[in-house]
Amino acid sequence: MEDTSHPLALPASPIPQIARVTVPELVSALKAGIWDFRTAPLFGIAFSTFYVAAGLALWWLGAGTFLWTLAFALGFPLVAPFAAVGLYEVSRRIEAGEPLVWGPVLSVVWHERTRQLPWVGAILAFTFLFWSFFAHMTFALFMGLGAMHHGPLTLEAFMTPEGLTMLAVQGLVGAGVAFLTFGMTAVSLPLLVDREIDFVTAMIVSLNTVRHNRVVMGLWALTIAAGLLVAMLPAFLGLFVALPVFGHATWHLYRRALYTPAP
């Protein structure tokens, strides 16, 4: 078996082929993710701690302001997939029967900075910034510039025709941005961790995988969205469980969705 403990040692990898993923396989991947979290809970909690703290910081920035809390709540899941890099290595080691040791696992995460994964992180950051700018812009257009400086608005203000229109526009655009982000990262992140491949090819493969498995991947996207929403409700604390489970499950879904044909 090829040694994948050190990402820099990986040779150039062939472009993987896309398999047909079924709903039972999706359920199996989710169950495997739960199993991995139960097997190595400390790794999951440790890797999710930073992002839970980031979520609390975003909530604090928007505390008392319905608009910004909404914008951050919708934007936070856009960057959440990047939290799972270390979890993929944990799942790979469990799958391969390799020991779970902090040093080698953290070494894989550390060496990702010299590979292709940071480029995906930059794209996710740009996407988040676009969403934040769009939320500000639509608020100013529909609610007026003065409303941005008069303190937090009540919920009733968003029940006006202008407020409802703004929420509808933000909802449509936000859904499109979230789905595009999901498509680009559904399998590209574990693919980049597992193989030596450029980030553009990885994102194209990910988009094609989602297109090839529309129903199952759509169901997976809804599962992640619902799970993260519920996890964020108790002050983002549910992310201590949701992020590791979804991270591990993404690895197992990637293993089912992509394969390298025999020569």
RODREN-966826 format. One record per residue: residue in three letters; x, y, z of N, C-alpha, C in turn. Coordinates in steps of 0.02 Angstrom, whole numbers, padded with zeros to 5 digits, always signed. Layout:
BEGIN
ALAXYZXYZXYZ ...
This chain:
BEGIN
MET+00042-00060+00000+00000+00000+00000+00043+00062+00000 GLU+00025+00112-00039+00064+00174-00044+00062+00212+00022 ASP+00121+00237+00041+00126+00275+00103+00098+00344+00093 THR+00045+00361+00129+00014+00426+00124+00020+00466+00188 SER+00065+00444+00232+00072+00479+00296+00104+00547+00287 HIS+00141+00557+00233+00174+00621+00222+00153+00646+00153 PRO+00111+00698+00149+00083+00721+00086+00135+00739+00035 LEU+00195+00764+00055+00244+00786+00007+00275+00727-00031 ALA+00267+00665-00004+00296+00606-00035+00252+00578-00089 LEU+00192+00603-00097+00145+00576-00145+00166+00591-00216 PRO+00165+00540-00260+00178+00554-00331+00116+00584-00363 ALA+00124+00607-00425+00066+00634-00461+00014+00580-00469 SER-00048+00596-00454-00102+00547-00456-00144+00554-00520 PRO-00169+00498-00546-00214+00502-00603-00281+00531-00581 ILE-00317+00560-00628-00383+00588-00613-00430+00531-00598 PRO-00462+00531-00541-00506+00475-00523-00570+00475-00564 GLN-00600+00416-00568-00664+00408-00603-00721+00416-00553 ILE-00779+00436-00578-00837+00449-00536-00882+00388-00535 ALA-00901+00366-00476-00946+00309-00468-01017+00334-00455 ARG-01064+00290-00465-01134+00304-00448-01144+00288-00374 VAL-01164+00339-00335-01174+00331-00263-01249+00324-00250 THR-01267+00275-00210-01336+00263-00193-01353+00291-00125 VAL-01417+00297-00111-01439+00321-00045-01415+00275+00011 PRO-01420+00208+00003-01393+00165+00056-01318+00177+00068 GLU-01280+00192+00016-01209+00206+00025-01199+00272+00062 LEU-01242+00320+00049-01239+00383+00086-01252+00372+00160 VAL-01303+00332+00175-01318+00316+00244-01260+00279+00276 SER-01229+00233+00237-01172+00196+00262-01113+00242+00277 ALA-01102+00292+00234-01048+00340+00246-01060+00381+00309 LEU-01123+00400+00320-01140+00438+00380-01130+00396+00442 LYS-01150+00333+00439-01140+00288+00496-01066+00279+00510 ALA-01026+00273+00456-00954+00266+00465-00924+00329+00496 GLY-00952+00387+00478-00929+00449+00509-00943+00451+00583 ILE-01002+00428+00602-01020+00424+00673-00973+00376+00709 TRP-00959+00320+00677-00914+00270+00707-00844+00299+00718 ASP-00819+00335+00668-00752+00364+00674-00750+00415+00731 PHE-00803+00454+00738-00804+00503+00792-00806+00469+00860 ARG-00844+00415+00865-00847+00378+00928-00780+00343+00942 THR-00744+00324+00889-00680+00291+00897-00626+00340+00920 ALA-00628+00401+00892-00576+00451+00908-00608+00518+00924 PRO-00647+00523+00978-00683+00585+00992-00638+00645+01007 LEU-00580+00632+01038-00536+00688+01056-00510+00723+00994 PHE-00495+00686+00941-00473+00717+00879-00528+00761+00850 GLY-00589+00735+00850-00645+00773+00823-00658+00837+00861 ILE-00658+00832+00927-00670+00891+00969-00614+00942+00960 ALA-00552+00917+00957-00495+00962+00950-00497+01000+00884 PHE-00511+00965+00829-00512+00998+00764-00571+01045+00755 SER-00625+01033+00793-00683+01076+00786-00681+01135+00834 THR-00636+01134+00883-00634+01187+00934-00623+01256+00902 PHE-00575+01260+00857-00559+01325+00826-00620+01353+00790 TYR-00657+01310+00756-00713+01334+00716-00774+01350+00759 VAL-00781+01315+00815-00833+01334+00862-00817+01402+00891 ALA-00754+01413+00908-00733+01479+00933-00745+01533+00881 ALA-00730+01517+00818-00743+01565+00764-00817+01580+00757 GLY-00858+01527+00764-00930+01538+00761-00956+01582+00817 LEU-00929+01571+00877-00949+01614+00933-00926+01686+00922 ALA-00868+01695+00892-00844+01763+00877-00889+01797+00826 LEU-00910+01759+00775-00955+01787+00725-01022+01805+00757 TRP-01045+01761+00801-01109+01775+00835-01102+01838+00878 TRP-01046+01846+00911-01035+01905+00953-01034+01968+00911 LEU-01004+01965+00852-01002+02023+00808-01072+02044+00786 GLY-01115+01994+00778-01183+02009+00756-01234+02008+00811 ALA-01212+02003+00873-01259+01998+00929-01305+02058+00932 GLY-01369+02044+00936-01418+02097+00941-01437+02127+00873 THR-01407+02104+00821-01423+02129+00754-01447+02071+00712 PHE-01510+02070+00698-01540+02013+00663-01508+02003+00595 LEU-01495+02057+00559-01468+02051+00491-01400+02018+00491 TRP-01354+02043+00533-01287+02017+00531-01283+01947+00561 THR-01325+01932+00610-01328+01864+00636-01351+01817+00581 LEU-01401+01838+00541-01424+01797+00485-01370+01788+00434 ALA-01336+01842+00416-01283+01838+00365-01227+01792+00387 PHE-01205+01799+00451-01151+01757+00475-01173+01685+00482 ALA-01235+01674+00503-01260+01606+00510-01262+01571+00443 LEU-01279+01608+00390-01279+01578+00323-01209+01573+00294 GLY-01166+01618+00312-01098+01618+00285-01052+01569+00319 PHE-01063+01555+00383-01017+01512+00420-01012+01442+00390 PRO-01068+01410+00368-01060+01344+00338-01020+01343+00274 LEU-01012+01401+00242-00972+01402+00180-00899+01385+00193 VAL-00874+01402+00252-00804+01388+00268-00797+01327+00313 ALA-00852+01299+00336-00849+01241+00381-00814+01181+00351 PRO-00822+01165+00285-00787+01106+00259-00712+01107+00269 PHE-00683+01167+00272-00610+01171+00280-00588+01148+00349 ALA-00636+01141+00395-00620+01119+00463-00602+01046+00467 ALA-00619+01009+00414-00617+00936+00419-00552+00905+00394 VAL-00502+00945+00375-00441+00917+00347-00410+00865+00392 GLY-00401+00881+00456-00371+00833+00502-00415+00772+00512 LEU-00481+00781+00506-00526+00725+00515-00520+00674+00460 TYR-00505+00698+00399-00495+00651+00343-00436+00605+00358 GLU-00382+00633+00385-00324+00592+00401-00340+00542+00457 VAL-00380+00563+00505-00401+00517+00558-00442+00460+00528 SER-00489+00476+00485-00530+00424+00453-00487+00378+00410 ARG-00440+00407+00373-00396+00366+00331-00357+00317+00374 ARG-00332+00341+00431-00292+00297+00475-00336+00242+00506 ILE-00397+00259+00526-00442+00208+00552-00457+00157+00499 GLU-00470+00180+00438-00485+00136+00382-00426+00090+00366 ALA-00365+00117+00369-00305+00079+00352-00278+00039+00411 GLY-00308+00047+00470-00284+00011+00528-00219+00039+00556 GLU-00205+00103+00541-00144+00135+00566-00157+00167+00634 PRO-00106+00173+00675-00116+00202+00742-00134+00276+00739 LEU-00176+00297+00785-00196+00367+00790-00149+00402+00839 VAL-00101+00437+00812-00051+00473+00851-00053+00546+00832 TRP-00052+00589+00882-00060+00661+00868-00006+00687+00821 GLY+00056+00668+00832+00111+00695+00791+00101+00685+00717 PRO+00093+00623+00693+00084+00612+00621+00021+00644+00593 VAL-00033+00644+00632-00095+00675+00608-00086+00750+00599 LEU-00057+00782+00649-00046+00854+00644+00006+00870+00591 SER+00052+00824+00578+00102+00835+00526+00069+00838+00457 VAL+00019+00796+00446-00018+00797+00383-00053+00864+00375 VAL-00086+00886+00428-00121+00950+00425-00072+01007+00412 TRP-00015+01006+00446+00034+01059+00439+00063+01062+00369 HIS+00077+01004+00339+00107+01003+00273+00058+01021+00217 GLU-00007+01022+00233-00055+01043+00182-00044+01115+00161 ARG-00011+01154+00203-00001+01225+00186+00044+01233+00124 THR+00084+01182+00108+00129+01187+00050+00100+01153-00011 ARG+00039+01129-00007+00009+01093-00063-00047+01136-00093 GLN-00099+01103-00117-00151+01137-00154-00209+01161-00111 LEU-00216+01132-00052-00274+01147-00010-00282+01221+00008 PRO-00228+01258+00021-00237+01329+00036-00271+01369-00019 TRP-00264+01347-00081-00298+01383-00135-00374+01375-00129 VAL-00396+01315-00109-00467+01305-00097-00490+01348-00039 GLY-00448+01352+00013-00465+01396+00069-00472+01468+00048 ALA-00429+01490+00002-00433+01559-00023-00498+01571-00060 ILE-00519+01521-00099-00582+01527-00136-00641+01529-00088 LEU-00638+01488-00036-00692+01489+00015-00694+01556+00051 ALA-00635+01583+00066-00633+01649+00099-00661+01703+00054 PHE-00645+01700-00010-00672+01749-00058-00748+01742-00062 THR-00772+01680-00062-00844+01669-00065-00878+01698-00003 PHE-00848+01688+00055-00876+01716+00117-00876+01792+00114 LEU-00823+01822+00089-00820+01895+00084-00873+01921+00035 PHE-00882+01884-00020-00934+01904-00067-01003+01902-00034 TRP-01015+01849+00004-01080+01844+00037-01090+01901+00087 SER-01038+01916+00125-01043+01970+00174-01056+02037+00140 PHE-01021+02050+00085-01032+02112+00047-01102+02114+00019 PHE-01125+02058-00007-01192+02055-00036-01245+02068+00017 ALA-01236+02041+00077-01284+02052+00131-01287+02126+00150 HIS-01229+02159+00154-01228+02231+00168-01262+02270+00113 MET-01246+02253+00051-01273+02290-00006-01348+02285-00010 THR-01375+02224-00004-01447+02216-00008-01483+02250+00050 PHE-01451+02249+00109-01481+02283+00166-01487+02358+00151 ALA-01433+02387+00125-01434+02459+00110-01484+02476+00056 LEU-01491+02432+00006-01536+02445-00050-01609+02442-00028 PHE-01626+02392+00012-01696+02381+00029-01718+02416+00093 MET-01672+02423+00141-01690+02452+00206-01666+02523+00214 GLY-01621+02546+00170-01596+02614+00174-01531+02618+00213 LEU-01489+02665+00193-01425+02674+00226-01433+02695+00299 GLY-01485+02734+00313-01494+02758+00381-01505+02701+00430 ALA-01538+02648+00407-01553+02592+00452-01489+02556+00475 MET-01435+02563+00436-01372+02530+00454-01339+02563+00513 HIS-01358+02625+00529-01325+02662+00582-01371+02678+00641 HIS-01432+02649+00640-01480+02664+00692-01488+02606+00741 GLY-01438+02564+00746-01442+02510+00794-01481+02451+00766 PRO-01489+02399+00805-01523+02339+00782-01597+02351+00766 LEU-01620+02319+00713-01690+02324+00694-01729+02268+00727 THR-01792+02281+00738-01836+02230+00766-01856+02181+00712 LEU-01883+02124+00733-01906+02075+00685-01962+02103+00642 GLU-02002+02147+00670-02058+02176+00632-02033+02215+00572 ALA-01974+02244+00577-01947+02283+00520-01934+02238+00460 PHE-01919+02175+00473-01906+02129+00418-01970+02097+00392 MET-02027+02111+00424-02091+02086+00400-02125+02135+00354 THR-02094+02192+00342-02120+02241+00294-02107+02216+00223 PRO-02141+02245+00172-02128+02224+00103-02054+02229+00084 GLU-02022+02283+00106-01951+02291+00090-01909+02237+00124 GLY-01925+02225+00188-01887+02175+00225-01896+02105+00198 LEU-01958+02088+00180-01971+02022+00152-01937+02013+00085 THR-01939+02066+00044-01905+02063-00021-01830+02052-00013 MET-01802+02089+00035-01730+02082+00047-01713+02011+00070 LEU-01753+01983+00115-01740+01915+00138-01748+01865+00082 ALA-01796+01876+00037-01806+01831-00020-01745+01832-00066 VAL-01721+01893-00081-01662+01900-00125-01601+01868-00092 GLN-01591+01882-00028-01534+01852+00007-01540+01776+00009 GLY-01601+01752+00019-01611+01680+00021-01594+01645-00044 LEU-01618+01675-00100-01605+01646-00166-01530+01647-00183 VAL-01500+01705-00174-01429+01711-00190-01387+01668-00142 GLY-01405+01670-00078-01368+01630-00029-01373+01555-00044 ALA-01432+01532-00065-01439+01461-00083-01395+01444-00142 GLY-01393+01488-00192-01351+01476-00251-01277+01474-00233 VAL-01255+01521-00192-01185+01523-00171-01168+01461-00129 ALA-01213+01443-00084-01200+01385-00041-01197+01321-00083 PHE-01241+01314-00132-01241+01254-00174-01178+01250-00217 LEU-01157+01308-00244-01095+01309-00284-01035+01292-00240 THR-01034+01318-00180-00979+01303-00134-00979+01229-00116 PHE-01038+01202-00103-01043+01131-00088-01018+01090-00147 GLY-01039+01109-00208-01017+01072-00267-00942+01072-00275 MET-00910+01129-00262-00837+01134-00270-00799+01096-00216 THR-00830+01086-00158-00793+01057-00101-00819+00989-00079 ALA-00871+00963-00111-00903+00901-00088-00853+00844-00081 VAL-00810+00836-00131-00758+00784-00127-00689+00811-00142 SER-00683+00875-00159-00617+00902-00178-00570+00906-00118 LEU-00595+00921-00058-00552+00927+00000-00520+00860+00019 PRO-00559+00806+00028-00526+00742+00041-00484+00718-00018 LEU-00504+00735-00079-00464+00716-00138-00396+00749-00135 LEU-00393+00812-00117-00329+00848-00113-00286+00822-00056 VAL-00317+00801-00002-00279+00774+00054-00252+00704+00036 ASP-00291+00666+00000-00275+00596-00014-00228+00587-00073 ARG-00231+00633-00122-00193+00623-00184-00156+00686-00204 GLU-00108+00677-00248-00070+00734-00274-00103+00757-00338 ILE-00145+00809-00332-00184+00833-00388-00194+00908-00378 ASP-00200+00945-00433-00207+01018-00426-00277+01036-00405 PHE-00284+01095-00374-00349+01113-00344-00402+01126-00396 VAL-00384+01151-00455-00434+01164-00507-00464+01098-00531 THR-00421+01049-00544-00446+00983-00564-00489+00952-00510 ALA-00467+00959-00447-00505+00931-00391-00575+00961-00387 MET-00580+01026-00396-00646+01059-00393-00689+01039-00452 ILE-00659+01031-00511-00697+01008-00569-00723+00937-00558 VAL-00680+00894-00532-00701+00826-00516-00758+00827-00465 SER-00753+00871-00416-00805+00876-00365-00871+00899-00395 LEU-00869+00950-00437-00930+00974-00470-00960+00919-00513 ASN-00919+00882-00550-00944+00828-00592-00973+00771-00550 THR-00943+00759-00492-00969+00708-00448-01039+00726-00423 VAL-01048+00788-00405-01114+00811-00383-01164+00808-00440 ARG-01142+00828-00500-01186+00825-00559-01205+00753-00576 HIS-01157+00708-00569-01168+00638-00586-01213+00603-00534 ASN-01213+00629-00473-01254+00600-00419-01299+00653-00389 ARG-01340+00684-00431-01379+00743-00409-01423+00728-00348 VAL-01460+00674-00351-01508+00659-00297-01472+00646-00231 VAL-01423+00602-00233-01388+00583-00172-01349+00642-00144 MET-01314+00678-00187-01275+00736-00164-01320+00792-00140 GLY-01378+00800-00173-01426+00849-00149-01452+00832-00080 LEU-01465+00767-00070-01486+00744-00004-01431+00754+00048 TRP-01369+00743+00028-01312+00753+00072-01305+00827+00091 ALA-01314+00871+00041-01309+00943+00054-01363+00964+00104 LEU-01424+00940+00095-01478+00957+00141-01465+00930+00211 THR-01437+00870+00214-01420+00840+00279-01369+00882+00316 ILE-01317+00904+00279-01265+00947+00309-01295+01013+00332 ALA-01335+01044+00288-01364+01109+00304-01408+01104+00366 ALA-01452+01053+00368-01496+01045+00425-01456+01030+00488 GLY-01407+00986+00482-01366+00968+00540-01328+01027+00568 LEU-01297+01067+00524-01260+01125+00547-01306+01178+00577 LEU-01366+01185+00548-01413+01234+00575-01433+01215+00646 VAL-01450+01152+00655-01469+01129+00722-01409+01135+00770 ALA-01350+01119+00745-01290+01121+00787-01272+01192+00808 MET-01289+01242+00765-01272+01311+00781-01321+01343+00830 LEU-01380+01314+00837-01431+01345+00880-01409+01350+00953 PRO-01380+01298+00982-01358+01307+01053-01290+01341+01057 ALA-01286+01404+01034-01224+01444+01038-01166+01410+01002 PHE-01181+01376+00946-01131+01343+00905-01099+01282+00939 LEU-01121+01264+00998-01089+01210+01035-01101+01142+01003 GLY-01157+01135+00968-01170+01072+00934-01121+01055+00879 LEU-01082+01106+00858-01032+01094+00806-00976+01049+00832 PHE-00968+01043+00898-00919+00997+00925-00933+00925+00904 VAL-00996+00910+00889-01015+00844+00866-01027+00844+00791 ALA-01063+00894+00766-01083+00894+00696-01024+00898+00648 LEU-00977+00943+00661-00919+00950+00616-00877+00886+00612 PRO-00859+00855+00667-00822+00792+00661-00860+00737+00625 VAL-00924+00729+00641-00963+00677+00608-00967+00689+00533 PHE-00984+00750+00513-00988+00765+00442-00920+00761+00408 GLY-00867+00781+00444-00800+00776+00416-00780+00704+00402 HIS-00789+00662+00452-00774+00591+00442-00818+00560+00387 ALA-00883+00577+00388-00929+00549+00339-00911+00572+00268 THR-00886+00634+00261-00865+00658+00196-00808+00616+00168 TRP-00762+00597+00211-00708+00553+00189-00735+00488+00161 HIS-00781+00457+00197-00808+00393+00176-00851+00400+00113 LEU-00886+00457+00107-00924+00469+00046-00877+00478-00014 TYR-00823+00514-00003-00772+00522-00055-00745+00455-00078 ARG-00732+00410-00031-00706+00344-00048-00755+00303-00089 ARG-00820+00317-00080-00871+00282-00118-00885+00315-00185 ALA-00872+00380-00190-00890+00417-00250-00836+00417-00303 LEU-00773+00409-00283-00717+00412-00331-00676+00349-00326 TYR-00649+00329-00383-00606+00269-00384-00556+00277-00441 THR-00501+00241-00436-00450+00239-00488-00456+00173-00525 PRO-00472+00174-00590-00480+00111-00626-00415+00072-00630 ALA-00421+00007-00630-00362-00036-00634-00329-00027-00702 PRO-00262-00027-00706-00227-00018-00770-00238-00078-00816 
